Amino acid sequence: MKIYINNKSVETGADTLAALARELNLPDRGVAMALGTQMVQRNLWAETVLKEDDSVIIIKAACGG
């Protein structure tokens, strides 16, 4: 299915945010995801279902200032 990750169109086989995180090899820590305009807590990623044309924002923490 086609979704948008950080405003870029991406084809994915993932059906949940947790599956998307695995597919993208995201680290276990230092990453946050939002679906649409709502941040989703990591403990809810496995039950947060993705649908065609959803918009996902992925934010990675960075050290420094």
Phi and psi restraints in degrees (value plus and minus 20) as a CYANA .aco file:
   2 LYS   PHI    -118.0   -78.0
   2 LYS   PSI     108.3   148.3
   3 ILE   PHI    -151.8  -111.8
   3 ILE   PSI     154.3   194.3
   4 TYR   PHI    -134.5   -94.5
   4 TYR   PSI     106.6   146.6
   5 ILE   PHI    -135.8   -95.8
   5 ILE   PSI      98.2   138.2
   6 ASN   PHI      29.1    69.1
   6 ASN   PSI      25.7    65.7
   7 ASN   PHI      50.4    90.4
   7 ASN   PSI      -6.0    34.0
   8 LYS   PHI    -134.2   -94.2
   8 LYS   PSI     114.5   154.5
   9 SER   PHI     -89.5   -49.5
   9 SER   PSI     110.8   150.8
  10 VAL   PHI    -158.0  -118.0
  10 VAL   PSI     118.1   158.1
  11 GLU   PHI    -110.1   -70.1
  11 GLU   PSI     113.4   153.4
  12 THR   PHI    -161.5  -121.5
  12 THR   PSI     133.7   173.7
  13 GLY   PHI    -121.4   -81.4
  13 GLY   PSI     -22.2    17.8
  14 ALA   PHI     -90.6   -50.6
  14 ALA   PSI     121.0   161.0
  15 ASP   PHI    -131.8   -91.8
  15 ASP   PSI     -27.8    12.2
  16 THR   PHI    -157.5  -117.5
  16 THR   PSI     146.9   186.9
  17 LEU   PHI     -82.8   -42.8
  17 LEU   PSI     -56.6   -16.6
  18 ALA   PHI     -83.5   -43.5
  18 ALA   PSI     -63.3   -23.3
  19 ALA   PHI     -85.0   -45.0
  19 ALA   PSI     -57.2   -17.2
  20 LEU   PHI     -84.6   -44.6
  20 LEU   PSI     -63.0   -23.0
  21 ALA   PHI     -79.7   -39.7
  21 ALA   PSI     -61.8   -21.8
  22 ARG   PHI     -86.1   -46.1
  22 ARG   PSI     -63.9   -23.9
  23 GLU   PHI     -80.3   -40.3
  23 GLU   PSI     -56.8   -16.8
  24 LEU   PHI    -110.2   -70.2
  24 LEU   PSI     -18.7    21.3
  25 ASN   PHI      34.4    74.4
  25 ASN   PSI      23.2    63.2
  26 LEU   PHI     -91.2   -51.2
  26 LEU   PSI     126.0   166.0
  27 PRO   PHI     -87.3   -47.3
  27 PRO   PSI     139.3   179.3
  28 ASP   PHI     -90.4   -50.4
  28 ASP   PSI     -40.7    -0.7
  29 ARG   PHI    -153.0  -113.0
  29 ARG   PSI     137.9   177.9
  30 GLY   PHI      59.8    99.8
  30 GLY   PSI      -1.0    39.0
  31 VAL   PHI    -150.5  -110.5
  31 VAL   PSI     118.2   158.2
  32 ALA   PHI    -146.9  -106.9
  32 ALA   PSI     130.3   170.3
  33 MET   PHI    -152.3  -112.3
  33 MET   PSI     124.5   164.5
  34 ALA   PHI    -142.8  -102.8
  34 ALA   PSI     123.0   163.0
  35 LEU   PHI    -131.7   -91.7
  35 LEU   PSI      96.5   136.5
  36 GLY   PHI      48.2    88.2
  36 GLY   PSI    -142.5  -102.5
  37 THR   PHI    -128.7   -88.7
  37 THR   PSI     -11.7    28.3
  38 GLN   PHI    -129.1   -89.1
  38 GLN   PSI     103.9   143.9
  39 MET   PHI     -85.0   -45.0
  39 MET   PSI     122.8   162.8
  40 VAL   PHI    -137.7   -97.7
  40 VAL   PSI     103.7   143.7
  41 GLN   PHI     -82.8   -42.8
  41 GLN   PSI     123.0   163.0
  42 ARG   PHI     -74.5   -34.5
  42 ARG   PSI     -57.8   -17.8
  43 ASN   PHI     -88.3   -48.3
  43 ASN   PSI     -28.0    12.0
  44 LEU   PHI    -126.6   -86.6
  44 LEU   PSI     -21.5    18.5
  45 TRP   PHI     -79.1   -39.1
  45 TRP   PSI     -60.0   -20.0
  46 ALA   PHI     -86.4   -46.4
  46 ALA   PSI     -46.2    -6.2
  47 GLU   PHI    -124.6   -84.6
  47 GLU   PSI     -16.1    23.9
  48 THR   PHI    -112.7   -72.7
  48 THR   PSI      85.5   125.5
  49 VAL   PHI    -102.0   -62.0
  49 VAL   PSI     117.1   157.1
  50 LEU   PHI    -114.2   -74.2
  50 LEU   PSI     125.3   165.3
  51 LYS   PHI    -147.7  -107.7
  51 LYS   PSI     138.5   178.5
  52 GLU   PHI     -67.4   -27.4
  52 GLU   PSI     115.0   155.0
  53 ASP   PHI      50.0    90.0
  53 ASP   PSI      -9.4    30.6
  54 ASP   PHI     -82.7   -42.7
  54 ASP   PSI     133.4   173.4
  55 SER   PHI    -131.9   -91.9
  55 SER   PSI     101.7   141.7
  56 VAL   PHI    -136.4   -96.4
  56 VAL   PSI     111.9   151.9
  57 ILE   PHI    -129.1   -89.1
  57 ILE   PSI     107.4   147.4
  58 ILE   PHI    -132.4   -92.4
  58 ILE   PSI     106.9   146.9
  59 ILE   PHI    -140.0  -100.0
  59 ILE   PSI     105.9   145.9
  60 LYS   PHI    -128.7   -88.7
  60 LYS   PSI     111.8   151.8
  61 ALA   PHI     -88.4   -48.4
  61 ALA   PSI     126.0   166.0
  62 ALA   PHI    -154.1  -114.1
  62 ALA   PSI     122.1   162.1
  63 CYS   PHI     -99.0   -59.0
  63 CYS   PSI     135.5   175.5
  64 GLY   PHI      91.1   131.1
  64 GLY   PSI    -193.9  -153.9
